[in-house]
Amino acid sequence: MLIQQIDSLSGDFDIEIEQLGLVVNKFDSRRGYIATSSRDKWIALGKPPVLTVVPDLKEQREAVRVQRPLLDYAPDCEQSLRLRELARELKKS
């Protein structure tokens, strides 16, 4: 659905939107079949690729609660590590 919306926007405004990839954010497999099957379908698309899957962990909610950037609040948490990996990959593009 998101890709269709991007294509529609691109056509409406007669612009080209380069799609580098998708980021699955706040993923938690404990949410069940819909969460895991959606992630798997996005990965199976292949193009644009899923660049990373950022898990839904407490550090992100805590950072919001104390009004601090996640990378400052919890620089070594899994979410921060995934975001840094994503930044490195995008820098290569």
TIRO-2110 file (N, C-alpha, C; in Angstrom, 1 decimal):
// TIRO-2110
0.8, -1.2, 0.0, N, 1, A
0.0, 0.0, 0.0, CA, 1, A
0.9, 1.3, 0.0, C, 1, A
1.9, 1.3, 0.8, N, 2, A
2.8, 2.4, 0.8, CA, 2, A
3.5, 2.7, -0.5, C, 2, A
3.9, 1.6, -1.2, N, 3, A
4.5, 1.8, -2.5, CA, 3, A
3.5, 2.3, -3.5, C, 3, A
2.3, 1.9, -3.4, N, 4, A
1.2, 2.4, -4.3, CA, 4, A
1.0, 3.9, -4.0, C, 4, A
1.0, 4.3, -2.8, N, 5, A
0.9, 5.7, -2.4, CA, 5, A
2.0, 6.6, -3.0, C, 5, A
3.2, 6.0, -2.9, N, 6, A
4.4, 6.7, -3.4, CA, 6, A
4.3, 6.9, -4.9, C, 6, A
3.9, 5.8, -5.6, N, 7, A
3.7, 5.9, -7.0, CA, 7, A
2.6, 6.9, -7.4, C, 7, A
1.5, 6.9, -6.7, N, 8, A
0.5, 7.8, -6.9, CA, 8, A
0.9, 9.3, -6.7, C, 8, A
1.6, 9.5, -5.7, N, 9, A
2.2, 10.9, -5.4, CA, 9, A
3.1, 11.3, -6.5, C, 9, A
4.0, 10.4, -6.9, N, 10, A
4.9, 10.6, -8.0, CA, 10, A
4.2, 11.0, -9.3, C, 10, A
3.1, 10.3, -9.6, N, 11, A
2.4, 10.6, -10.8, CA, 11, A
1.6, 11.9, -10.7, C, 11, A
1.0, 12.2, -9.5, N, 12, A
0.2, 13.4, -9.3, CA, 12, A
1.1, 14.7, -9.5, C, 12, A
2.3, 14.6, -9.0, N, 13, A
3.1, 15.8, -9.0, CA, 13, A
4.2, 15.8, -10.1, C, 13, A
4.1, 14.7, -10.9, N, 14, A
5.0, 14.5, -12.0, CA, 14, A
6.5, 14.7, -11.5, C, 14, A
6.8, 13.9, -10.5, N, 15, A
8.2, 13.9, -10.0, CA, 15, A
8.6, 12.4, -9.9, C, 15, A
9.9, 12.3, -9.8, N, 16, A
10.5, 10.9, -9.7, CA, 16, A
11.0, 10.8, -8.2, C, 16, A
10.5, 9.8, -7.5, N, 17, A
10.9, 9.6, -6.1, CA, 17, A
11.8, 8.3, -6.1, C, 17, A
13.0, 8.5, -5.7, N, 18, A
13.9, 7.3, -5.7, CA, 18, A
13.6, 6.6, -4.3, C, 18, A
13.4, 5.3, -4.5, N, 19, A
13.1, 4.5, -3.3, CA, 19, A
14.4, 3.7, -2.9, C, 19, A
15.1, 4.1, -1.9, N, 20, A
16.3, 3.4, -1.5, CA, 20, A
15.9, 2.1, -0.8, C, 20, A
14.8, 2.1, -0.1, N, 21, A
14.4, 0.8, 0.6, CA, 21, A
13.4, 1.1, 1.7, C, 21, A
13.0, 0.1, 2.4, N, 22, A
12.0, 0.2, 3.4, CA, 22, A
12.7, -0.1, 4.8, C, 22, A
12.2, 0.6, 5.8, N, 23, A
12.6, 0.3, 7.2, CA, 23, A
11.4, -0.2, 8.0, C, 23, A
11.4, -1.4, 8.5, N, 24, A
10.4, -1.9, 9.3, CA, 24, A
10.7, -1.4, 10.7, C, 24, A
9.8, -0.6, 11.3, N, 25, A
10.0, 0.0, 12.5, CA, 25, A
9.1, -0.5, 13.6, C, 25, A
9.6, -0.5, 14.8, N, 26, A
8.8, -1.0, 16.0, CA, 26, A
8.3, -2.4, 15.8, C, 26, A
9.1, -3.3, 15.3, N, 27, A
8.7, -4.7, 15.0, CA, 27, A
8.8, -5.5, 16.3, C, 27, A
7.7, -6.3, 16.5, N, 28, A
7.7, -7.2, 17.7, CA, 28, A
7.0, -8.4, 17.2, C, 28, A
7.7, -9.5, 17.1, N, 29, A
7.1, -10.8, 16.7, CA, 29, A
6.0, -11.3, 17.6, C, 29, A
6.0, -10.8, 18.9, N, 30, A
5.0, -11.2, 19.8, CA, 30, A
3.6, -10.7, 19.4, C, 30, A
3.6, -9.8, 18.5, N, 31, A
2.3, -9.2, 18.1, CA, 31, A
1.6, -10.2, 17.1, C, 31, A
2.3, -11.3, 16.8, N, 32, A
1.6, -12.4, 16.1, CA, 32, A
1.8, -12.4, 14.6, C, 32, A
0.9, -13.2, 14.0, N, 33, A
0.9, -13.5, 12.6, CA, 33, A
0.9, -12.3, 11.7, C, 33, A
0.1, -11.3, 12.0, N, 34, A
0.0, -10.1, 11.1, CA, 34, A
1.4, -9.4, 11.1, C, 34, A
2.0, -9.2, 12.2, N, 35, A
3.3, -8.5, 12.3, CA, 35, A
4.4, -9.3, 11.5, C, 35, A
4.5, -10.6, 11.8, N, 36, A
5.5, -11.4, 11.1, CA, 36, A
5.2, -11.6, 9.7, C, 36, A
4.0, -11.8, 9.3, N, 37, A
3.7, -12.1, 7.9, CA, 37, A
3.9, -10.8, 7.1, C, 37, A
3.6, -9.6, 7.7, N, 38, A
3.8, -8.3, 7.0, CA, 38, A
5.3, -8.1, 6.8, C, 38, A
6.1, -8.3, 7.8, N, 39, A
7.5, -8.2, 7.6, CA, 39, A
8.0, -9.1, 6.5, C, 39, A
7.6, -10.4, 6.6, N, 40, A
8.1, -11.3, 5.6, CA, 40, A
7.7, -10.9, 4.2, C, 40, A
6.5, -10.4, 4.0, N, 41, A
6.0, -10.0, 2.7, CA, 41, A
6.8, -8.8, 2.2, C, 41, A
7.2, -7.8, 3.1, N, 42, A
8.0, -6.7, 2.7, CA, 42, A
9.4, -7.2, 2.2, C, 42, A
9.9, -8.1, 3.0, N, 43, A
11.2, -8.7, 2.6, CA, 43, A
11.2, -9.4, 1.3, C, 43, A
10.1, -10.1, 1.1, N, 44, A
9.9, -10.9, -0.2, CA, 44, A
9.7, -10.0, -1.4, C, 44, A
9.3, -8.8, -1.2, N, 45, A
9.2, -7.8, -2.3, CA, 45, A
10.5, -7.7, -3.1, C, 45, A
11.6, -7.7, -2.4, N, 46, A
12.9, -7.6, -3.0, CA, 46, A
13.2, -6.2, -3.5, C, 46, A
12.3, -5.5, -4.1, N, 47, A
12.5, -4.1, -4.5, CA, 47, A
11.3, -3.3, -4.2, C, 47, A
11.5, -2.2, -3.5, N, 48, A
12.7, -1.8, -2.8, CA, 48, A
13.0, -2.8, -1.7, C, 48, A
14.3, -2.9, -1.3, N, 49, A
14.7, -3.9, -0.3, CA, 49, A
14.3, -3.4, 1.1, C, 49, A
14.2, -4.3, 2.0, N, 50, A
14.1, -3.9, 3.4, CA, 50, A
15.5, -3.7, 3.9, C, 50, A
15.8, -2.5, 4.3, N, 51, A
17.1, -2.1, 4.7, CA, 51, A
17.4, -2.6, 6.1, C, 51, A
16.4, -2.5, 7.0, N, 52, A
16.6, -3.0, 8.4, CA, 52, A
15.3, -3.2, 9.0, C, 52, A
15.3, -4.0, 10.1, N, 53, A
14.1, -4.2, 10.9, CA, 53, A
14.5, -3.7, 12.3, C, 53, A
13.8, -2.6, 12.7, N, 54, A
14.1, -2.0, 14.0, CA, 54, A
13.1, -2.6, 15.0, C, 54, A
13.6, -3.3, 16.1, N, 55, A
12.6, -3.9, 17.0, CA, 55, A
12.0, -2.8, 17.9, C, 55, A
10.8, -3.2, 18.4, N, 56, A
10.1, -2.4, 19.4, CA, 56, A
10.6, -2.7, 20.8, C, 56, A
11.4, -1.9, 21.4, N, 57, A
12.0, -2.2, 22.7, CA, 57, A
11.8, -1.0, 23.6, C, 57, A
11.9, -1.3, 24.9, N, 58, A
11.6, -0.3, 25.9, CA, 58, A
12.5, 1.0, 25.8, C, 58, A
13.7, 0.9, 25.3, N, 59, A
14.6, 2.0, 25.3, CA, 59, A
14.0, 3.2, 24.5, C, 59, A
13.3, 2.8, 23.4, N, 60, A
12.7, 3.9, 22.5, CA, 60, A
11.6, 4.6, 23.3, C, 60, A
10.8, 3.9, 24.0, N, 61, A
9.7, 4.5, 24.8, CA, 61, A
10.3, 5.3, 26.0, C, 61, A
11.4, 4.8, 26.6, N, 62, A
12.0, 5.5, 27.7, CA, 62, A
12.6, 6.8, 27.2, C, 62, A
13.3, 6.8, 26.0, N, 63, A
13.9, 8.0, 25.5, CA, 63, A
12.8, 9.1, 25.2, C, 63, A
11.7, 8.6, 24.7, N, 64, A
10.6, 9.6, 24.4, CA, 64, A
10.1, 10.2, 25.8, C, 64, A
10.0, 9.3, 26.7, N, 65, A
9.5, 9.8, 28.0, CA, 65, A
10.4, 10.8, 28.7, C, 65, A
11.7, 10.7, 28.5, N, 66, A
12.6, 11.7, 29.1, CA, 66, A
13.0, 12.7, 28.1, C, 66, A
12.4, 12.7, 26.9, N, 67, A
12.7, 13.7, 25.9, CA, 67, A
14.1, 13.8, 25.5, C, 67, A
14.7, 12.6, 25.2, N, 68, A
16.1, 12.6, 24.7, CA, 68, A
16.1, 11.8, 23.4, C, 68, A
17.0, 12.1, 22.5, N, 69, A
17.2, 11.3, 21.3, CA, 69, A
17.6, 9.8, 21.7, C, 69, A
17.1, 8.9, 21.0, N, 70, A
17.4, 7.5, 21.4, CA, 70, A
18.9, 7.2, 21.3, C, 70, A
19.6, 7.7, 20.3, N, 71, A
21.1, 7.4, 20.2, CA, 71, A
21.9, 8.1, 21.3, C, 71, A
21.3, 9.1, 22.0, N, 72, A
22.0, 9.7, 23.1, CA, 72, A
21.6, 8.9, 24.4, C, 72, A
20.3, 8.6, 24.5, N, 73, A
19.8, 8.0, 25.7, CA, 73, A
20.3, 6.5, 25.9, C, 73, A
20.3, 5.8, 24.8, N, 74, A
20.7, 4.4, 24.9, CA, 74, A
21.5, 4.0, 23.7, C, 74, A
22.8, 4.5, 23.6, N, 75, A
23.6, 4.4, 22.4, CA, 75, A
23.9, 2.9, 22.1, C, 75, A
23.9, 2.0, 23.1, N, 76, A
24.3, 0.6, 22.8, CA, 76, A
23.1, -0.3, 22.7, C, 76, A
21.9, 0.2, 22.7, N, 77, A
20.7, -0.7, 22.6, CA, 77, A
20.6, -1.2, 21.1, C, 77, A
19.9, -2.3, 21.0, N, 78, A
19.7, -2.9, 19.6, CA, 78, A
19.1, -1.9, 18.6, C, 78, A
18.2, -1.1, 19.1, N, 79, A
17.6, -0.1, 18.1, CA, 79, A
18.6, 0.9, 17.6, C, 79, A
19.5, 1.4, 18.5, N, 80, A
20.5, 2.3, 18.1, CA, 80, A
21.5, 1.7, 17.2, C, 80, A
21.8, 0.4, 17.5, N, 81, A
22.8, -0.3, 16.6, CA, 81, A
22.2, -0.4, 15.2, C, 81, A
20.9, -0.8, 15.1, N, 82, A
20.2, -0.9, 13.8, CA, 82, A
20.2, 0.4, 13.0, C, 82, A
19.9, 1.5, 13.8, N, 83, A
19.9, 2.8, 13.1, CA, 83, A
21.3, 3.2, 12.6, C, 83, A
22.3, 2.9, 13.4, N, 84, A
23.7, 3.2, 12.9, CA, 84, A
24.0, 2.4, 11.7, C, 84, A
23.7, 1.1, 11.7, N, 85, A
23.9, 0.2, 10.5, CA, 85, A
23.2, 0.8, 9.3, C, 85, A
21.9, 1.3, 9.5, N, 86, A
21.2, 1.8, 8.4, CA, 86, A
21.9, 3.1, 7.9, C, 86, A
22.4, 3.9, 8.8, N, 87, A
23.0, 5.2, 8.3, CA, 87, A
24.3, 4.8, 7.5, C, 87, A
25.0, 3.8, 7.9, N, 88, A
26.2, 3.4, 7.2, CA, 88, A
25.9, 2.9, 5.8, C, 88, A
24.8, 2.1, 5.7, N, 89, A
24.4, 1.6, 4.4, CA, 89, A
23.9, 2.7, 3.5, C, 89, A
23.2, 3.7, 4.0, N, 90, A
22.7, 4.8, 3.2, CA, 90, A
23.8, 5.7, 2.8, C, 90, A
24.8, 5.8, 3.6, N, 91, A
26.0, 6.6, 3.2, CA, 91, A
26.7, 6.0, 2.0, C, 91, A
26.7, 4.7, 1.9, N, 92, A
27.3, 4.0, 0.7, CA, 92, A
26.6, 4.3, -0.6, C, 92, A
25.3, 4.6, -0.5, N, 93, A
24.4, 4.8, -1.7, CA, 93, A
24.7, 6.1, -2.4, C, 93, A
END
